[in-house]
């Protein structure tokens, strides 16, 4: 297969599926799977995990509390009242 794009018949893809998937991941090549010579689906690599920012700490510094009035009041009393009714 070439490094950029390849066409593979569905039968060949079925026989070499894992090998072709590994090749797409490693090289970034795109593979079009065909049935009876007609394109059906395209196998493309997903974005690299290295390019995605980590979720941990991604919101750091995005929340600013100017004073205590900006905070949402506690609902602890509401839950206690609700539990007492049960």
N, C-alpha and C positions, 0 to 999 in steps of 0.2 A: 504494500500500500504506500501511496505517496504521503508526504507530510501535511498536505493541505486538505485534500478531498478525495474520497474513493467511493465507488459504487459497488455494492455487494448484493448478490441474489439472496433471497430469503432463506433458501436451503443452505447456502454456504454460511450465512450468518448464524443459522441455527446450529450448525456443526462447530463453528469457531467463536461463538458468542463471547465467552469470557476473554479469549485472546484479543478479539477486536475491541472489547470494552477497555481492556488494559492499554491497548495501543492508543485509543482515543484519549484516554486520561494522560498518558505519558507525552504524547506528541502534540495534542491539541487539534488533531486532524478531525474532520467531519466525515461521517460515513452515511451515505444514502442507501437504505435497504429497499430493494425492488422486488416486485412479484410480476413474473411474466414480462419483464423489461420495463415496467411502469413504476416510478418512484412511489413508495408508500409512506415511509418514515425516514427521518434524519436523526442520526445519533451524533450529538455534539457534547463537548466537555462542559461541565458546570464550572462556574467561577471558582477559582482557587480559594481555599480557606485562608491562605496567607493574605489575600487581597481584601477579605472582609474584616471589619473592625470587631473586636471582642465585645460581647454584650456586657461583660463585667466591667463596671466603671464607666460605661459609655455615656451615662447621664451626669457624671461628676461635674459640678459647677453650673449645672443648668437650672437649679432651683435656688432662689434667693428669698429668704424670709426677712422682710424689712422690720417687722415688729410682731409681738405676740398676737395682735388682733388679726393677723393674716392667717393664723393657724385654724384649722377646722376643729370645732369643739368635739370633745370626747363623747362617744355614744355609750359609754359604760353604764350610765344610769338607765338609759333606755333598755339595754339588754337585761339589766338586773330586774327592772320592772316587768319585762316580758317573761323572764324565767319564773318570777314569783307567781304569775298568773297560771302557770302550767301545773 
